[in-house]
Structures are given as structure tokens and as C-alpha cells.
Amino acid sequence: MIVKILFAPFSVLGGVLAGVIGKKAFQTIWRAFDEEQPPDAKHRDISWRKLLLAISLEGAIFRATRGLVDHGSRRAFSKLTGRWPGEERPEPDAG
């Protein structure tokens, strides 16, 4: 319980950092697909195909970035405190 509380600032900072990195990465990668700004669901005159590509790519980049930053912040926390903030490994399938 106390480890979760102590890890909270690391998690918040990591989330902000992941958002900044993810946004920049998406913008850079999007330019390889199109010179225009990526479409947004709020835009009226956009193609469904282009919208689907943009939101899929953005989601994948943000999820990957968040996972990598989260794991990195957990490793840093563990090095500083000697305690891992989370589970050691996934639960085995009950299947």
C-alpha cells in the first residue's frame, strides 16, 4: 500500500512525459503519411479511411509510449527504493 502511494508521483510524471513524447512521435510519423494535419473526429469533411488510419496510429503510438515510460519509471523507482511498485509477473492462465 505504501509503495503505491510513494510511486504515485512517478506515475503522474511518467504519464505527462509519455503524453509529450507520444504526441511528438505521432506528429512526426503522420507526416510520412500526409502533409496535412491529421484528421480529427470533430472535422466534418474528412474521409473515414484517413480518420481510421490517424486514430489507429495515434492510439498505438500513445499506448506503446505509455507502456515503455511506465515500465521505465517503475524500474527507476525500484532502483531508488529497492521495492517494485506492482506485480512481479503476469498471473498464469487458469485455462
Buried (B, 14 or more C-beta within 10 A) or exposed (E): EEBEEBBEEBBEEBBEBBBEBBBEBBEEBBEEEEEEEBBEEEEEEBEEEBBEBBBEBBEEBBEEBBEBBBEBBBEEBBEEEEEEBBEEEEEEEEE
